[in-house]
Amino acid sequence: MTKSELENLFKKLEITYNEGIQYMEKNDSYPRIVYFEYLWEDILASGKKYDGIVHYQVSFRSLEPRDPKLIELKKLLNDSDIHPRISIEYIKDKREWHSYFAVEVIEDVCSSL
């Protein structure tokens, strides 16, 4: 999966999503997604750099543990042959559910220089 393909999945959900910034203007909208990169990994072929994998955390915030939009996102990922391990926690002081998982994206970090 590429980064643009991942973002297109988010667009299909028709909910608020943002890259990297946890607290945004629409911070009180539910459900919402925040995603950010946390690991870069080179793909090597014959000892030379071929491409890269960027690991993103996708954080899904909602008011219910099995939000229909989270289920829809899971189905969209599964249809793209991505089967994430989704962790779920309840944030008591915010009264919200936080579901999060990792997605590997093909991306050449150095090409953005």
Summary of the structure (lengths in Angstrom):
residues: 113
radius of gyration: 15.2
end to end distance: 21.5
largest distance: 51.4
contacts: 287
relative contact order: 0.22
helix: 24%
strand: 44%
